[in-house]
Amino acid sequence: MPSLLTPEDYGAEANAAQSKVRTPEMSVVFDKLSMRSGDAVSANAIATGFSVKESELYYTWYLKRLNGKDLDSDGDYDENDWKIEAMRYVAKGSFERQDADYSRSTDSDGVKAVPHWDKDGDNRASGDDQDKYCYIQDYSTGRIYELTKVDSVFKKSDSSTCTPKCVATKENILCPNVEDPDNLGIFNDVTTNACVSSGEEAECVSEGKENIENFRASIDCPTGTTAVCGGNVFSNGTSDGQICSSLGGGAYGDNSCPTSSGETINSCTFKKRSDGNYCKHLFAQPKGIGEETGDESFGLKEEEFWGTDPNNNSTANNGKKDEENVMGLGASVFKWTYQAGDEVGVVAEGLSAIPTKHDNSGYMRMWAFSKNKCSEVDEATKRFYIESVFSSQVGILTVDDIDLDDCLEENLIDPSGGNGAVLNVGVAYDPQNPINDPESTATFSRGDTVRANATVEGAVSNSDYLFSWTIEASGDNTAAPANDYWKDVTNYFNEHSYLEGIGLSRIDFKLNLSNGDLREIFGTDDAESYYIRAKVRVDEGSDSSATARVGRSSVIIRFSNLGSEIVPYKVSVDGVGKLQLSNSICNGSEANREVCYVIKDEIIGITIPDEEGDLTDFRWKLNGVDLMCNTNISSACSGSGFTDTAFFPVTGAVGDIIEVTAQVREVDTGTTKEIKRVFEVIEPYVVIKTKNATTAWNKKLGFFKNLDGSVTEDVSAKIFQTSQGSQTAFVAQFYPDFIVANTSINWSVNGVPQGESQGGDTVDISVDQPGGSIYNLDVNASYMQSNEIRKALADFWGLSPSASGEKEMSFSAQIEVLENEYVAISPFKNPKLFMANLFSNLPEKAMFLVKLSITVIMLLLVIGIIFSVMPDLKKED
């Protein structure tokens, strides 16, 4: 079959790629897995692959019922009746027909559909060119076809067009008594041939994947016939006698196909008709009353037909006019009263995310069906046409005249079982033995964060599923509560991740239930353990081969309250060079208890207090690696296993996080717990702070406004203020605070050293300077590990002594001396100071009145001077 077209010329590669893009698809999720007649049921249509918002899509719902009625009075119970059944629910909402007065109408609720096609698809859309075209996907191949009618075009060798016939040569026709054209008067019986039509016109076809994708067409004639234009062709059924009579002397010649004046045609193409597009909305149509949906007219007859309120332009009270609701604009949710045997479907219409091939810069208007099927397209005849776009030739696939309403029945879903196929869902959680902190606060909690993960069997991507999480508590605080009673306690957890979302396969929540919460939930706050479960519901939308599925699963989580905890210590070295615990650290502020700040090349001791021997089977880990300790390091350690004490050197860089965990088992219950403590490496530093805020205080700089509208006082960290004659004291605050014991400190005031003392972190100042004076206060400190500790670092962990050398710190501050507020200010001793104090303390309104008074006095004074030097003006006045 010769080809007029080549893929290079007409964009076949682009067409093939287009079949692989994400086209509009639909899934439907019901709010119930099982239902009975009379139940209120809700269906949610999830449409994807469109480029516009959900509110801009037309959703046409349809409801097929057992023993359904002919609602459009056409004598059949068909697709339009199903649509009317459903869209009446959408249009009227909760409004009851018996409440309506159909004798008059006071509303204006007609809306024209966009684009405006008539109900039969005969009228072309006005406005944007993109609205003149619409498309449907062949779900079996993925190819996209334009709903456009085309005509076949046959061209002869001179490029003129013709309508060929399918012909064949009829041989050995006996023509008696035919006059010999070369010997006039001589008659003989002659056997000849003739070109006879098969009775069928030639067709231009494009069949098969290769031809369709490459825009190739060929002529189709019955077997044994040939397409011919022109020539002496006899009609099908012409008798031999008629042929002989017509040929006359020509019977002596060869009249086989094609005749001398005819031409064999062996190629063809297609041309779009000027009125070829047959797009139509799939709206429910009130045929029985002679009206049309989407024509901007919604009178009393339609109000009564749909059961809407003629005196309310939005009967459904959703902000949309009645005709918009009948068209299903944005109606992604369908609510109805279920009856046994109901089947539901929906089709969504709108602009997809796929550009058209036309030069209008538009997107394809397409449909998505509830089960993503449309066998009508698969079975229809496929063609194409060639269009010139920006000086290039582009091929566009088309499908013969089909009615998309014929696709609705195969997309019906049985809501009572059509989505009943269950997803297999599993849930796991971590950590396995989580701890709850009943003493947690808004800023500090040592409770574990539980992570529950859901997996869907056979899932390629979690983004295909909607996950909905809840946290439930056992009704009798056992793993198997009586009557399987679990109660929703999600609201008791004030720190958790999102509970619902597409692809949200994990939930994180913090165990920070207070004792009051435990009593409300479980009836006690002193149980050895508590039982909750993380429960998930997973919803899946339907695809081309399956309807919506739902799965549920849960995992039971056993947790206990925080009891023992890891306590960090500074260490010292005993008489034989082994480490021992010294003073506990990081047990003061909430911040220090949450994160213990340490410095590099320090040795930290850790232990879990267990005076009564309730714990056993200790196992220490540092950043996930076993933390070993033996009797060479400390007498508190063991040569055969872990004990309740361990030691580690602080290594790494500033900002590094060190996580220490201890796994322990309770002797009485056998329960294994995991206890955690977090450390952060910082650079040691010192700041100066006032020891008594009544004699010296941080200078107030103003206020700044927080995001919530509240204000916070802003004070200087390096400038203090005090009063003349005060006795003040300042302290050097070290970070971490436990290094002060090994730190030498030097203070200076106005450059004068105040002496050096080991651990002397306080300096006293007698303020004997007058108001307006400034004191410069400096502190310089040097921290050095003891030689015994430095030797232990080298002996036990191979750390060079040079790494644990001296660490210098310094801080500078200023102290502003204010005039003592109890010393009276005399206007005679210091008039300038008196006036400055007066004006600085006057209220703002008073200052305004003072300035206004001075201005008036000055004006009167100037006017007096003018009149005194110009007496003539006074006379004239």
VOTIPA-724799 format. One line per field, with one value per residue (C-alpha): x, y, z; residue in one letter. Coordinates in pm, whole numbers. Each point is the difference from the previous one (the first is absolute). Layout:
px	(X;...)
py	(Y;...)
pz	(Z;...)
r	(A;...)
END
This chain:
px	(0;176;8;-72;139;316;48;281;-232;-302;123;-56;266;-176;-328;157;147;-338;-148;238;-84;-230;-351;-308;-90;-265;-40;-306;11;-309;-34;-138;125;-339;-342;-370;-301;-77;360;133;304;266;221;312;138;375;93;363;175;-200;165;-287;-129;-259;-250;34;-75;-343;-88;-296;-112;-236;-195;-144;-267;-183;-343;105;-251;-3;64;46;-315;177;-133;331;183;347;308;-183;-249;294;149;-331;-35;338;8;-334;178;285;-227;-248;229;-215;-292;-334;-215;-321;132;15;-250;14;-259;261;375;192;357;243;198;68;364;152;238;361;66;-351;-78;-358;-128;53;347;-115;79;359;137;60;294;340;106;93;-369;-74;188;-42;185;-38;261;2;74;119;282;41;-44;-202;-256;-177;-377;-6;-161;217;-59;211;208;113;237;91;343;-81;-95;-366;-239;-251;-232;137;-196;109;8;113;53;-270;160;-121;-327;-152;-140;-179;-20;238;102;371;115;278;-227;-327;-290;169;-165;156;-48;262;135;98;69;-176;67;-287;-64;-30;-286;206;187;362;72;302;106;275;16;252;234;275;-227;-189;311;172;-302;-11;-312;-84;-289;-228;-191;-150;244;63;-99;199;-74;-48;-98;-169;-4;-271;-116;-316;-231;-20;-265;27;-73;237;-247;-15;378;28;-263;179;338;-116;309;199;-46;297;223;138;-241;172;37;109;-139;194;-174;17;276;84;11;219;34;-219;-16;-260;-126;-178;-354;-79;-273;188;32;-279;81;-283;-31;-123;-248;-329;-264;-368;-116;-359;-65;186;269;379;255;264;-186;-16;-375;-137;-369;-287;-25;362;-29;-288;170;315;-185;179;-135;-127;52;359;267;220;-236;292;134;353;51;-70;-307;-250;98;368;-92;-198;309;206;243;256;-229;273;-213;-329;-233;-309;-227;110;-240;94;131;117;291;181;229;146;169;208;60;258;329;277;369;71;37;-186;188;-184;152;-233;234;-289;-35;-202;-352;-48;-211;86;-230;-53;169;218;-159;-156;-13;-203;323;191;-257;-52;166;314;112;208;49;293;4;245;128;255;115;35;-220;-149;-197;-302;-169;-379;-271;-322;-332;-40;-231;187;-327;57;304;-195;-141;337;116;-275;120;-186;55;-84;267;165;252;-9;328;215;349;249;153;262;126;328;142;326;146;-118;-16;-85;5;-260;109;-288;206;44;-61;-66;374;150;-93;203;-277;73;-131;-189;7;-271;41;-271;79;-244;58;88;14;234;-30;-168;-110;-282;-169;-172;114;-210;153;-143;152;-217;29;-92;-331;135;373;78;128;-335;-273;-343;-238;296;-74;251;-73;133;254;172;-80;201;323;90;312;-62;46;-287;-275;-143;134;88;313;7;112;171;-113;234;-127;171;-69;-59;-321;-26;-110;-338;-26;87;-270;-262;94;92;-141;344;339;206;-40;316;-90;-272;-150;-89;-24;73;-283;-5;-260;132;-216;94;-160;-110;198;-76;-20;-123;-242;80;143;28;230;30;267;144;292;-12;266;99;167;106;66;341;167;374;206;359;190;325;299;335;271;313;289;51;331;71;-77;-355;-302;-274;-316;40;-279;-326;-53;-286;-270;-98;-200;-246;228;296;-214;-116;344;315;264;359;338;250;265;-210;-70;-363;-122;-355;-204;-356;-76;-131;37;-264;131;-314;195;222;151;143;126;150;26;162;-150;-119;334;60;171;252;143;223;175;313;-200;-203;-78;-369;27;23;231;-282;-279;-187;-83;-210;295;202;247;71;232;-155;141;-113;-67;-196;-368;19;-280;85;-284;46;-255;-30;-206;-104;-237;-226;56;-364;-180;267;-82;284;32;214;117;161;210;117;324;120;360;44;292;38;-81;-67;-244;-35;-328;-121;-13;-271;-246;-107;342;107;-218;19;-67;-346;14;-370;-253;-55;-332;-49;-192;-292;-34;161;307;329;240;334;301;371;221;314;-118;-113;-133;40;-61;258;118;-115;185;-24;128;43;53;176;-244;178;-140;2;-37;197;335;23;177;299;8;227;-181;139;-221;89;-199;93;316;103;48;-213;218;7;-161;-68;-379;-55;-295;-133;120;-131;-11;-64;-158;166;3;-261;-299;91;319;78;184;171;-17;204;39;268;-7;212;-130;237;-72;195;311;-158;-296;228;204;-317;-103;333;16;-355;-95;329;-74;312;51;53;-363;-119;198;-102;-319;-21;-324;-81;-293;-32;-284;-75;-174;-181;-35;-333;-72;-142;-377;-31;226;-213;83;15;-74;245;292;-31;-267;93;-32;-326;-157;126;-152;-325;-49;113;-268;-288;-284;-25;-327;140;305;-232;-185;327;125;-332;6;355;-98;-298;216;261;-263;-143;350;83;-329;68;344;-140;-263;247;236;-274;-234;-160;-154;-171;-158;-125;-148)
py	(0;317;278;365;93;-58;25;253;238;-19;-47;-370;-10;275;-186;-318;193;159;-344;-46;319;5;51;73;-289;-56;-193;-13;-53;-76;92;-343;-350;-155;158;-73;148;337;79;344;-68;236;-60;208;27;54;131;30;108;322;342;187;4;-248;287;53;-358;-126;-316;-186;-264;-279;-244;-320;-157;-330;56;353;231;175;353;177;-145;-152;-349;-148;-28;93;207;333;-130;-115;350;166;-230;108;366;62;-86;237;288;-1;-93;-37;198;-183;31;29;324;170;239;-68;264;272;53;288;-116;22;-321;-69;-44;-70;-293;74;-76;18;-308;-102;-328;-183;138;169;361;114;174;373;177;-163;-236;-259;-32;-121;-324;-289;-327;-350;-260;-356;-168;-320;174;332;195;321;76;318;-23;131;-129;-24;-70;-225;171;-186;173;-81;45;358;76;33;-185;-263;-261;-337;-315;-350;-179;-330;-122;-237;-226;-216;180;-140;274;-143;173;282;207;-2;365;-73;-187;177;-218;-307;-136;-257;-150;165;-91;310;140;281;211;-60;167;-215;216;153;326;-10;83;172;-187;15;-325;-151;152;83;176;195;123;94;161;-246;-68;-242;-71;-283;-188;-351;-277;-28;359;317;366;189;357;75;-227;-210;-192;-209;-9;-307;-237;118;-299;-127;105;354;13;-124;245;284;-96;-51;-15;64;-365;-68;208;-74;152;-135;218;271;115;242;299;-127;6;-245;170;-163;261;227;222;177;353;154;112;363;-117;-311;46;-177;89;-2;23;-313;193;-150;135;67;-134;-57;372;121;188;-13;-4;271;239;287;-45;-164;70;-141;-316;-88;101;-244;-271;4;59;329;306;257;275;-83;19;-244;-267;-217;298;-55;339;-134;77;-276;-51;-20;-276;-184;22;-140;291;-91;-277;-245;-138;-181;-71;-213;-242;-351;-265;-364;-56;359;47;333;161;340;166;316;250;275;121;-254;74;-108;272;-36;-21;302;347;130;-62;-182;-322;-306;-11;-359;-231;-236;-292;-160;-328;151;-206;82;-300;208;179;-325;-138;317;73;211;261;316;327;224;363;278;139;280;-103;-365;-293;-172;-323;-25;-331;-9;-247;-52;126;-160;78;20;-79;-355;-17;66;-345;-176;259;-73;-92;-208;206;-292;-221;171;150;-290;-152;47;145;-202;252;-56;233;-10;239;111;10;-335;98;370;216;261;309;106;296;153;369;210;50;-316;-365;-315;-221;-205;90;-300;-52;-222;-102;-148;-216;-98;-338;30;380;163;342;121;311;-210;-32;218;-79;95;-58;-16;-93;-219;-126;-341;4;-203;69;-346;-107;-174;215;-145;25;130;346;268;369;290;200;185;339;-82;2;365;-71;-207;15;38;-257;-14;49;-152;-213;61;-353;100;170;133;81;95;-196;291;-105;160;-193;171;-119;-356;2;129;-254;-310;73;-12;169;-267;-300;-185;41;141;-113;220;-74;199;-61;88;-3;-11;99;-73;148;-228;-52;-155;-351;34;204;190;-206;69;-152;32;-108;82;-83;-29;204;-75;288;77;316;157;-135;-37;244;44;239;152;74;174;-252;-13;-242;-217;-92;-282;200;-126;217;62;209;344;261;-40;249;113;-56;363;188;-166;88;-180;-300;-29;55;-21;241;-126;107;-184;-218;-35;-338;-52;-268;-131;-220;-112;22;-338;-17;-272;-224;17;1;-253;-88;344;79;340;149;320;122;-354;-170;-204;210;-230;43;-239;-14;157;320;0;-220;76;-198;-374;-218;-230;234;326;151;297;235;95;268;167;272;298;4;148;358;283;-52;-381;-189;-299;-238;-246;-279;-267;-314;-143;-269;30;-290;-27;25;-108;307;142;377;235;317;284;307;259;200;286;112;376;244;111;365;245;290;260;15;211;-177;225;159;259;163;-55;-92;-55;319;9;62;-5;-258;-216;-135;-374;-171;-67;372;-14;207;-104;229;35;41;28;-295;214;328;24;293;79;289;232;-124;-360;-316;-235;-347;-182;-366;-183;-258;-283;-230;-285;101;-293;124;279;-229;-38;359;289;335;356;306;360;321;295;-193;-52;-373;-117;-298;-363;-286;-363;-24;366;63;313;361;274;368;306;263;320;184;272;-46;-17;-194;-337;-301;-241;-354;-286;-365;-231;-369;-304;-357;-295;-368;-155;-189;-321;36;86;-311;-211;131;-110;-335;-122;157;100;373;217;228;291;-30;69;317;330;170;380;197;369;240;377;215;363;135;335;199;176;293;-135;35;90;311;314;204;374;254;238;-240;-148;177;-181;-341;108;107;-309;-220;198;-24;-360;-104;210;-199;26;199;241;58;83;260;155;29;149;259;105;38;229;214;41;103;266;127;38;179;245;80;65;245;181;86;89;251;120;-337;39;331;-141;-292)
pz	(0;-110;258;-61;343;196;376;-40;-184;228;356;50;270;192;-37;136;292;63;58;294;191;301;-132;209;227;261;321;222;376;207;365;91;-69;60;-30;31;-172;152;91;-85;-214;-132;-303;-58;-354;-13;-344;-107;-317;-47;-17;165;353;121;20;-378;-101;-101;196;-148;247;-98;212;-146;218;-6;-156;-94;-164;-335;126;-336;-161;-298;56;122;330;-119;78;3;256;219;-20;88;300;138;-98;171;327;-90;-104;286;290;310;-146;-9;-310;206;146;-339;-157;-374;-86;-24;-17;153;-48;-287;-11;-367;-104;-340;-19;-96;-276;-131;-205;-55;142;-332;-71;-322;87;11;304;-11;160;34;-276;260;87;-352;57;238;47;135;90;-124;332;-169;-189;177;-325;5;-271;-98;-32;-355;-319;-311;-368;-217;-269;-315;-239;-358;-146;-97;365;-85;228;-93;145;-107;-49;80;-336;-152;-357;-121;-254;-297;-64;-323;-218;-314;-338;73;-301;-59;18;-247;-246;-9;-92;144;321;229;347;223;348;195;351;189;314;243;336;313;115;282;14;106;368;151;312;259;187;236;258;-247;-247;267;182;-327;-168;-287;-203;-279;-234;95;-270;1;-81;-372;-75;-65;71;-326;-77;-335;-304;-156;305;-6;299;215;-143;-361;-223;-268;-268;136;14;-361;-115;170;-138;-355;-218;310;83;-226;232;350;249;311;311;-1;-330;-214;155;359;261;276;345;261;277;210;306;214;34;298;-69;66;238;102;378;186;361;250;375;172;212;108;-239;86;-335;105;50;-309;192;-12;283;-20;-233;254;34;314;25;201;-209;72;367;40;-207;214;329;75;180;-256;254;93;-266;196;126;115;202;-130;-164;-350;-205;-64;-364;101;243;-266;-222;291;15;267;131;98;286;-56;291;-36;184;-83;-130;-46;-352;-55;-236;-22;-254;-76;-294;38;-281;-18;-141;36;46;-360;-264;-327;-329;-134;-5;273;296;166;191;-87;140;111;212;284;81;340;-102;-275;-276;-335;-233;-245;-94;-34;-243;-206;-335;34;-251;-5;-180;-76;111;-66;332;-8;-349;105;-88;304;9;234;80;-11;88;-195;124;345;291;330;178;-123;230;319;73;11;255;253;351;254;318;226;-148;-291;238;239;-110;307;-5;200;238;268;274;193;258;157;266;129;369;2;312;100;197;229;125;-345;-59;-306;-50;146;-39;33;-137;-310;-344;-136;-376;-148;-365;-223;-302;-274;-158;-367;9;-250;161;318;-190;-148;340;257;356;304;347;352;338;222;359;132;185;293;-48;-135;-339;-67;161;72;-297;-199;137;-100;44;-207;205;-284;153;314;-205;-53;-205;-311;-375;-249;49;-353;-349;-335;41;379;84;328;317;271;347;326;318;236;177;343;307;-33;-361;107;266;-246;-267;199;347;162;-19;177;-230;-97;-366;-226;-331;-296;-369;-316;-245;-370;-276;-356;-299;-358;-312;-282;-317;-338;141;359;204;316;287;370;259;377;240;342;224;379;183;358;184;355;195;30;312;-3;-201;-107;229;-136;223;-3;72;209;24;306;159;-247;-316;-56;-74;252;6;155;-13;-197;-281;-226;261;48;-263;-238;-290;162;84;-360;-155;210;-134;18;-141;-210;170;316;163;95;237;-30;229;64;372;117;375;42;-276;-215;-327;-170;-339;-74;-347;-87;-348;-123;-329;-64;75;314;269;164;349;193;335;-144;-56;320;297;-70;-324;-53;-199;-107;-110;41;338;107;-64;-306;-111;-332;-134;-179;-353;-329;-102;157;-74;-12;174;218;82;282;43;264;-39;336;120;301;240;112;-335;-246;-207;-207;-5;-200;176;-192;76;-253;17;-224;-46;46;20;365;64;280;44;274;191;288;332;141;-244;259;12;-363;-293;-375;-191;-159;-376;-78;-106;-305;-121;-31;-280;236;79;344;85;157;180;-174;231;-67;89;25;154;363;197;370;237;148;339;-51;105;-298;-88;-329;-73;-282;-144;-179;-268;72;361;141;-136;259;249;-235;-120;106;-12;-26;43;-85;57;-219;-88;363;89;289;93;-104;186;-90;-46;88;-229;178;13;232;-103;214;-226;118;-332;-74;-227;-368;69;-163;140;-239;136;-150;86;-142;77;-76;23;28;65;286;-101;129;-235;-294;73;13;-341;-140;180;-55;-332;-161;-7;-9;305;-237;-104;354;54;155;-123;26;47;51;25;29;133;88;309;-31;323;41;233;324;-33;372;-24;-58;-307;81;-272;170;32;-345;-208;-322;164;164;-333;-179;269;-10;-376;-26;249;-130;-160;-377;7;255;-218;-291;208;116;-358;-112;281;-83;-369;88;231;-273;-255;238;73;-372;-70;290;-135;-349;130;225;-286;-250;179;-326;-43;335;-110;-324;188)
r	(M;P;S;L;L;T;P;E;D;Y;G;A;E;A;N;A;A;Q;S;K;V;R;T;P;E;M;S;V;V;F;D;K;L;S;M;R;S;G;D;A;V;S;A;N;A;I;A;T;G;F;S;V;K;E;S;E;L;Y;Y;T;W;Y;L;K;R;L;N;G;K;D;L;D;S;D;G;D;Y;D;E;N;D;W;K;I;E;A;M;R;Y;V;A;K;G;S;F;E;R;Q;D;A;D;Y;S;R;S;T;D;S;D;G;V;K;A;V;P;H;W;D;K;D;G;D;N;R;A;S;G;D;D;Q;D;K;Y;C;Y;I;Q;D;Y;S;T;G;R;I;Y;E;L;T;K;V;D;S;V;F;K;K;S;D;S;S;T;C;T;P;K;C;V;A;T;K;E;N;I;L;C;P;N;V;E;D;P;D;N;L;G;I;F;N;D;V;T;T;N;A;C;V;S;S;G;E;E;A;E;C;V;S;E;G;K;E;N;I;E;N;F;R;A;S;I;D;C;P;T;G;T;T;A;V;C;G;G;N;V;F;S;N;G;T;S;D;G;Q;I;C;S;S;L;G;G;G;A;Y;G;D;N;S;C;P;T;S;S;G;E;T;I;N;S;C;T;F;K;K;R;S;D;G;N;Y;C;K;H;L;F;A;Q;P;K;G;I;G;E;E;T;G;D;E;S;F;G;L;K;E;E;E;F;W;G;T;D;P;N;N;N;S;T;A;N;N;G;K;K;D;E;E;N;V;M;G;L;G;A;S;V;F;K;W;T;Y;Q;A;G;D;E;V;G;V;V;A;E;G;L;S;A;I;P;T;K;H;D;N;S;G;Y;M;R;M;W;A;F;S;K;N;K;C;S;E;V;D;E;A;T;K;R;F;Y;I;E;S;V;F;S;S;Q;V;G;I;L;T;V;D;D;I;D;L;D;D;C;L;E;E;N;L;I;D;P;S;G;G;N;G;A;V;L;N;V;G;V;A;Y;D;P;Q;N;P;I;N;D;P;E;S;T;A;T;F;S;R;G;D;T;V;R;A;N;A;T;V;E;G;A;V;S;N;S;D;Y;L;F;S;W;T;I;E;A;S;G;D;N;T;A;A;P;A;N;D;Y;W;K;D;V;T;N;Y;F;N;E;H;S;Y;L;E;G;I;G;L;S;R;I;D;F;K;L;N;L;S;N;G;D;L;R;E;I;F;G;T;D;D;A;E;S;Y;Y;I;R;A;K;V;R;V;D;E;G;S;D;S;S;A;T;A;R;V;G;R;S;S;V;I;I;R;F;S;N;L;G;S;E;I;V;P;Y;K;V;S;V;D;G;V;G;K;L;Q;L;S;N;S;I;C;N;G;S;E;A;N;R;E;V;C;Y;V;I;K;D;E;I;I;G;I;T;I;P;D;E;E;G;D;L;T;D;F;R;W;K;L;N;G;V;D;L;M;C;N;T;N;I;S;S;A;C;S;G;S;G;F;T;D;T;A;F;F;P;V;T;G;A;V;G;D;I;I;E;V;T;A;Q;V;R;E;V;D;T;G;T;T;K;E;I;K;R;V;F;E;V;I;E;P;Y;V;V;I;K;T;K;N;A;T;T;A;W;N;K;K;L;G;F;F;K;N;L;D;G;S;V;T;E;D;V;S;A;K;I;F;Q;T;S;Q;G;S;Q;T;A;F;V;A;Q;F;Y;P;D;F;I;V;A;N;T;S;I;N;W;S;V;N;G;V;P;Q;G;E;S;Q;G;G;D;T;V;D;I;S;V;D;Q;P;G;G;S;I;Y;N;L;D;V;N;A;S;Y;M;Q;S;N;E;I;R;K;A;L;A;D;F;W;G;L;S;P;S;A;S;G;E;K;E;M;S;F;S;A;Q;I;E;V;L;E;N;E;Y;V;A;I;S;P;F;K;N;P;K;L;F;M;A;N;L;F;S;N;L;P;E;K;A;M;F;L;V;K;L;S;I;T;V;I;M;L;L;L;V;I;G;I;I;F;S;V;M;P;D;L;K;K;E;D)
END
